[in-house]
Amino acid sequence: MNPMSWLIITTSIMLSTTMITSTTHWLMTWVCLEINTLSMIPIISKPNHPRATEAATKYYLTQTMASTAMLFAATTNALNTSNWDTHLTTEPMATTIITMALMMKMAAAPFHLWLPDVSQGTTTMTALTILTWQKIAPLMIMLTTHNKINTTLVLTSAVLSIMVGGLGSLNQTQLRKLMAFSSIAHTGWIMATITTTPNISTLTFTIYTMTTIPTFLLINFTTSTTIKDLGIMWTNSPYIMTALSMTMLSMGGLPPLSGFMPKWLILNNLTSLNMIAEATLMAMASLLSLYVYMRLVYMSSMTLPPHTTLMSLKWRTPNKKHHMTTSMLTTMTALILPLSPNM
């Protein structure tokens, strides 16, 4: 891609997301979302492959449909209240439509079907951008209007997202699709407390981003595409295997690691609000995702690929340089849990 085109596209994505965090007008919010969507299309279709073109088309149609529904709801609210401010949206039907549109943009169940296909059809780093950075804009809009959102709708979608994310990843062998279902499950955890305690939702998204980035960087570093590709990781580099195993266990939410913190806070918050049934369902559904992460850890660190007894192990890293970001984020993914009382 032309360097100037690449600069314009990346700048548009970053500026549109940043402007959404500061704007208070629905029309400006819609414009920023459209700029964000249009800037992502050439990045998704950059591999110039039929699967990439299909992924770009699905992404464009889904995001445009959600933006159109949000603009329609905001216009309806303005007609009834003479008000375009995002934090003063009071029309119940308008807030419901806007919430569902934002759920579609974040790929929360039952509007999640586009995310696995889009993630599988594009490159690893583009999938990382879709699963992390592209969730910031709709999440910020939901945080702005959190006190007007229907709590029952959001909680239902949150529980459904965790269940769909766990069940959908059980029979996946493609890593990008598996991480897409993992993103759907984590989106459910993010949305669980967005109406009652937005600070916990922000922390959950931060921890999710911190664990997802090193996972994708390591997958990209080893050029792995399927689960069986992780089987040779131990023979190539024990350091990469250790880092990926720790990150996967943290994403599963095991207690010694940082990924346990947001789930602990969310379940504690729900039980304190007497939402025992929702908290129990979410905790039980998260076991499905934990099984998937344990399967990945088993494939990467507890098995060896078929080889003869005379074959020597390649205890060396690939002929590439490690990124400092991967090491730092992996360390934070594993060791940030003791800081939870200060958060």
ROFI-696042 format. One record per residue (C-alpha): x, y, z. Coordinates in Angstrom, 2 decimals, always signed. Layout:
BEGIN
PASE        X        Y        Z
PASE        X        Y        Z
...
***
This chain:
BEGIN
PASE        X        Y        Z
PASE    +0.00    +0.00    +0.00
PASE    +1.16    +3.54    -0.77
PASE    +2.78    +5.07    +2.37
PASE    +0.69    +8.23    +2.00
PASE    -2.52    +6.20    +1.73
PASE    -1.47    +4.14    +4.75
PASE    -0.80    +7.33    +6.75
PASE    -4.18    +8.83    +5.85
PASE    -6.06    +5.63    +6.69
PASE    -4.40    +5.06   +10.07
PASE    -4.75    +8.73   +10.99
PASE    -8.45    +8.64   +10.10
PASE    -9.01    +5.57   +12.28
PASE    -7.20    +7.07   +15.25
PASE    -8.75   +10.53   +14.96
PASE   -12.31    +9.26   +14.43
PASE   -12.08    +7.10   +17.54
PASE   -10.54    +9.92   +19.56
PASE   -13.21   +12.40   +18.45
PASE   -16.01   +10.03   +19.49
PASE   -14.65   +10.08   +23.05
PASE   -15.06   +13.88   +23.15
PASE   -18.13   +14.68   +21.03
PASE   -21.60   +15.16   +22.54
PASE   -23.64   +15.49   +19.33
PASE   -25.29   +12.48   +17.70
PASE   -24.65   +13.69   +14.16
PASE   -20.94   +14.17   +14.86
PASE   -20.84   +10.74   +16.48
PASE   -22.41    +9.18   +13.38
PASE   -19.92   +10.95   +11.08
PASE   -16.97    +9.69   +13.14
PASE   -18.32    +6.13   +13.07
PASE   -18.71    +6.28    +9.29
PASE   -15.17    +7.61    +8.84
PASE   -13.93    +4.81   +11.08
PASE   -15.78    +2.16    +9.07
PASE   -14.69    +3.48    +5.67
PASE   -11.06    +3.65    +6.83
PASE   -11.09    +0.00    +7.88
PASE   -12.37    -1.32    +4.54
PASE    -9.08    -0.98    +2.58
PASE    -7.11    -2.46    +5.50
PASE    -9.35    -5.54    +5.65
PASE    -9.29    -6.03    +1.87
PASE    -5.53    -5.35    +1.58
PASE    -4.51    -9.05    +1.06
PASE    -6.35    -8.88    -2.31
PASE    -7.87   -12.32    -1.79
PASE   -11.50   -13.39    -2.29
PASE   -11.81   -14.18    +1.43
PASE   -10.51   -10.71    +2.30
PASE   -12.95    -9.08    -0.12
PASE   -15.79   -11.09    +1.42
PASE   -14.70   -10.06    +4.92
PASE   -14.53    -6.39    +3.92
PASE   -18.02    -6.58    +2.38
PASE   -19.50    -8.22    +5.49
PASE   -17.81    -5.68    +7.75
PASE   -19.02    -2.75    +5.66
PASE   -22.65    -3.95    +5.45
PASE   -22.86    -4.72    +9.18
PASE   -21.28    -1.48   +10.36
PASE   -23.31    +0.63    +7.92
PASE   -26.55    -1.02    +9.01
PASE   -25.73    -0.34   +12.66
PASE   -24.76    +3.28   +11.97
PASE   -27.95    +3.86    +9.97
PASE   -30.10    +2.44   +12.77
PASE   -28.30    +4.65   +15.30
PASE   -28.81    +7.76   +13.15
PASE   -32.50    +6.90   +12.73
PASE   -32.93    +6.54   +16.50
PASE   -31.06    +9.78   +17.21
PASE   -33.23   +11.63   +14.66
PASE   -36.38   +10.20   +16.25
PASE   -35.19   +11.35   +19.65
PASE   -34.42   +14.83   +18.25
PASE   -37.91   +15.10   +16.72
PASE   -39.56   +14.28   +20.05
PASE   -37.24   +16.15   +22.43
PASE   -35.57   +18.81   +20.21
PASE   -32.27   +17.55   +21.54
PASE   -29.17   +16.11   +19.78
PASE   -27.00   +15.64   +22.89
PASE   -25.79   +12.08   +23.43
PASE   -26.02   +12.24   +27.23
PASE   -29.57   +13.67   +27.17
PASE   -31.23   +10.98   +25.06
PASE   -34.44   +10.18   +26.95
PASE   -36.76    +8.57   +24.37
PASE   -37.04    +4.87   +25.45
PASE   -37.44    +3.47   +21.93
PASE   -34.52    +5.56   +20.66
PASE   -32.20    +4.40   +23.44
PASE   -33.17    +0.77   +22.80
PASE   -32.42    +1.02   +19.06
PASE   -29.14    +2.83   +19.74
PASE   -28.13    +0.17   +22.27
PASE   -28.86    -2.64   +19.79
PASE   -26.93    -0.81   +17.06
PASE   -23.92    -0.43   +19.36
PASE   -24.18    -4.11   +20.31
PASE   -24.03    -4.93   +16.59
PASE   -20.90    -2.81   +16.21
PASE   -19.27    -4.51   +19.22
PASE   -20.35    -7.97   +17.94
PASE   -22.33    -8.80   +21.06
PASE   -24.81   -11.66   +20.82
PASE   -27.25   -12.02   +19.10
PASE   -25.55    -9.65   +16.57
PASE   -22.24   -11.51   +16.56
PASE   -22.35   -13.66   +13.43
PASE   -20.27   -11.31   +11.28
PASE   -17.19   -11.23   +13.54
PASE   -15.77   -14.80   +13.10
PASE   -15.99   -14.62    +9.30
PASE   -14.43   -11.16    +9.15
PASE   -11.61   -12.16   +11.51
PASE   -10.86   -15.31    +9.54
PASE   -10.90   -13.52    +6.18
PASE    -8.27   -10.91    +6.98
PASE    -4.70   -10.88    +8.34
PASE    -3.73   -11.52   +11.94
PASE    -2.86    -7.90   +12.80
PASE    -6.00    -6.56   +11.11
PASE    -8.05    -9.05   +13.15
PASE    -6.31    -7.71   +16.27
PASE    -7.37    -4.17   +15.31
PASE   -10.99    -5.25   +14.78
PASE   -11.13    -7.11   +18.09
PASE    -9.56    -4.35   +20.20
PASE    -9.35    -0.83   +18.77
PASE   -12.63    -0.97   +16.85
PASE   -14.53    -1.73   +20.05
PASE   -13.45    +1.53   +21.69
PASE   -15.87    +3.81   +19.79
PASE   -19.13    +1.91   +20.49
PASE   -17.99    +1.25   +24.06
PASE   -17.42    +4.98   +24.66
PASE   -20.89    +5.78   +23.32
PASE   -22.42    +3.17   +25.63
PASE   -20.47    +4.61   +28.56
PASE   -21.79    +8.08   +27.71
PASE   -25.41    +6.89   +27.69
PASE   -25.09    +4.17   +30.35
PASE   -27.69    +5.69   +32.70
PASE   -30.35    +5.67   +29.93
PASE   -29.74    +2.11   +28.68
PASE   -32.22    -0.69   +29.35
PASE   -30.48    -2.86   +31.96
PASE   -32.47    -6.00   +31.12
PASE   -31.53    -5.79   +27.43
PASE   -27.82    -5.34   +28.15
PASE   -27.69    -8.10   +30.78
PASE   -29.50   -10.53   +28.49
PASE   -27.05    -9.77   +25.70
PASE   -24.10   -10.09   +28.11
PASE   -25.12   -13.56   +29.34
PASE   -25.93   -14.66   +25.78
PASE   -22.56   -13.38   +24.51
PASE   -20.63   -15.34   +27.14
PASE   -22.56   -18.51   +26.30
PASE   -22.20   -18.03   +22.53
PASE   -18.50   -17.21   +22.85
PASE   -17.86   -20.39   +24.83
PASE   -20.02   -22.71   +22.76
PASE   -18.88   -21.30   +19.42
PASE   -15.19   -21.75   +20.17
PASE   -15.50   -25.42   +21.18
PASE   -15.33   -26.81   +17.64
PASE   -12.96   -24.23   +16.15
PASE    -9.51   -25.13   +14.85
PASE    -8.69   -21.79   +13.20
PASE    -6.97   -19.46   +15.67
PASE    -8.45   -16.21   +14.32
PASE   -11.99   -17.58   +14.50
PASE   -11.31   -18.90   +17.98
PASE   -10.06   -15.49   +19.12
PASE   -13.15   -13.89   +17.56
PASE   -15.42   -16.07   +19.71
PASE   -13.18   -15.23   +22.66
PASE   -13.79   -11.56   +21.89
PASE   -17.56   -12.15   +21.84
PASE   -17.35   -13.77   +25.29
PASE   -15.25   -10.92   +26.69
PASE   -17.68    -8.40   +25.19
PASE   -20.35   -10.05   +27.33
PASE   -18.24    -9.52   +30.45
PASE   -17.66    -5.88   +29.47
PASE   -21.39    -5.24   +29.00
PASE   -22.44    -6.99   +32.22
PASE   -21.81    -3.98   +34.46
PASE   -21.91    -1.14   +31.94
PASE   -25.26    +0.17   +33.26
PASE   -24.49    -0.16   +36.97
PASE   -20.71    +0.25   +37.33
PASE   -19.09    +1.67   +34.17
PASE   -15.66    +1.81   +35.83
PASE   -15.53    -1.99   +36.06
PASE   -16.47    -2.28   +32.38
PASE   -13.63    +0.09   +31.44
PASE   -11.19    -1.95   +33.53
PASE   -12.46    -5.18   +31.94
PASE   -11.88    -3.81   +28.45
PASE    -8.39    -2.64   +29.43
PASE    -7.42    -6.06   +30.79
PASE    -8.93    -7.77   +27.74
PASE    -6.89    -5.54   +25.42
PASE    -3.73    -6.17   +27.44
PASE    -4.14    -9.94   +27.10
PASE    -5.29   -10.00   +23.48
PASE    -2.45    -7.88   +22.05
PASE    +0.44   -10.17   +23.14
PASE    -1.57   -13.24   +22.10
PASE    -1.99   -11.94   +18.56
PASE    +1.59   -10.69   +18.43
PASE    +2.88   -14.15   +19.35
PASE    +0.53   -15.83   +16.86
PASE    +1.75   -13.44   +14.18
PASE    +5.39   -13.93   +15.26
PASE    +5.13   -17.70   +14.78
PASE    +2.84   -17.43   +11.70
PASE    +0.40   -19.86   +13.31
PASE    -3.06   -20.17   +11.77
PASE    -4.52   -23.33   +13.32
PASE    -4.38   -25.05   +16.70
PASE    -2.08   -27.79   +15.39
PASE    +0.49   -25.12   +14.46
PASE    +0.93   -24.48   +18.18
PASE    +2.24   -28.03   +18.60
PASE    +5.68   -27.16   +17.20
PASE    +6.01   -23.98   +19.28
PASE    +7.76   -25.76   +22.16
PASE   +10.47   -27.14   +19.87
PASE   +11.06   -23.76   +18.22
PASE   +11.10   -21.53   +21.28
PASE   +10.28   -22.41   +24.89
PASE   +10.13   -18.69   +25.70
PASE    +7.31   -18.05   +23.22
PASE    +5.52   -21.15   +24.50
PASE    +5.74   -19.94   +28.11
PASE    +4.54   -16.44   +27.25
PASE    +1.61   -17.69   +25.18
PASE    +0.59   -20.23   +27.83
PASE    +0.56   -17.57   +30.57
PASE    -1.43   -15.18   +28.40
PASE    -3.99   -17.85   +27.47
PASE    -4.47   -18.84   +31.11
PASE    -4.93   -15.19   +32.01
PASE    -7.58   -14.80   +29.29
PASE    -9.37   -17.78   +30.80
PASE    -9.52   -15.98   +34.15
PASE    -7.54   -18.31   +36.40
PASE    -7.09   -16.75   +39.88
PASE    -3.30   -16.20   +40.10
PASE    -3.26   -14.17   +36.88
PASE    -4.54   -10.72   +35.92
PASE    -7.50   -11.98   +33.87
PASE    -9.17   -13.13   +37.10
PASE    -9.50    -9.53   +38.37
PASE   -12.29    -8.21   +36.08
PASE   -14.37   -11.40   +36.40
PASE   -13.99   -11.31   +40.15
PASE   -15.10    -7.67   +40.30
PASE   -18.03    -8.22   +37.92
PASE   -19.36   -11.27   +39.79
PASE   -18.92    -9.45   +43.09
PASE   -20.84    -6.45   +41.74
PASE   -23.68    -8.57   +40.37
PASE   -24.08   -10.52   +43.62
PASE   -24.10    -7.30   +45.64
PASE   -27.03    -6.14   +43.45
PASE   -28.88    -9.45   +44.11
PASE   -28.40   -10.61   +40.50
PASE   -27.53   -14.12   +41.65
PASE   -29.01   -15.93   +38.65
PASE   -27.12   -13.79   +36.12
PASE   -23.84   -14.13   +38.02
PASE   -24.25   -17.93   +38.24
PASE   -25.02   -18.25   +34.53
PASE   -22.01   -16.12   +33.59
PASE   -19.67   -18.04   +35.88
PASE   -20.85   -21.40   +34.51
PASE   -20.67   -20.24   +30.89
PASE   -17.13   -18.96   +31.39
PASE   -16.02   -22.54   +32.05
PASE   -16.57   -23.27   +28.35
PASE   -14.09   -20.58   +27.38
PASE   -11.67   -21.78   +30.05
PASE   -11.76   -25.27   +28.53
PASE   -10.85   -23.82   +25.11
PASE    -7.91   -21.87   +26.55
PASE    -6.72   -24.95   +28.44
PASE    -6.85   -26.90   +25.17
PASE    -4.64   -24.28   +23.53
PASE    -2.18   -24.42   +26.43
PASE    -2.15   -28.22   +26.22
PASE    -1.41   -28.13   +22.49
PASE    +1.35   -25.51   +22.81
PASE    +3.21   -26.63   +25.93
PASE    +2.22   -30.18   +26.88
PASE    +2.55   -32.08   +23.59
PASE    +5.31   -32.74   +21.08
PASE    +4.87   -33.07   +17.31
PASE    +5.55   -36.52   +15.78
PASE    +9.27   -36.96   +15.18
PASE   +11.94   -39.63   +15.23
PASE   +14.07   -40.27   +18.29
PASE   +17.14   -39.00   +16.41
PASE   +15.56   -35.63   +15.69
PASE   +17.08   -32.83   +17.75
PASE   +14.95   -30.13   +19.32
PASE   +15.39   -26.66   +17.87
PASE   +15.86   -24.73   +21.11
PASE   +16.23   -21.39   +19.45
PASE   +13.94   -18.54   +18.54
PASE   +13.03   -17.86   +14.91
PASE   +15.29   -15.50   +13.04
PASE   +13.26   -12.47   +14.07
PASE   +13.45    -9.87   +16.79
PASE   +11.11    -9.97   +19.76
PASE    +8.98    -6.89   +20.33
PASE    +9.38    -5.18   +23.69
PASE    +5.59    -4.63   +23.73
PASE    +5.02    -8.39   +23.83
PASE    +7.29    -8.89   +26.83
PASE    +5.85    -5.96   +28.78
PASE    +2.22    -6.86   +28.14
PASE    +2.82   -10.54   +28.90
PASE    +4.35    -9.58   +32.25
PASE    +1.42    -7.27   +33.04
PASE    -1.03    -9.98   +31.97
PASE    +0.44   -12.32   +34.55
PASE    +1.38   -10.06   +37.46
PASE    -1.05    -7.13   +37.68
PASE    -3.56    -8.92   +39.95
PASE    -1.94    -7.73   +43.25
PASE    -2.71    -4.16   +42.18
PASE    -6.47    -4.83   +42.11
PASE    -7.13    -3.34   +45.62
PASE    -5.78    +0.00   +44.34
PASE    -8.13    -0.05   +41.33
***
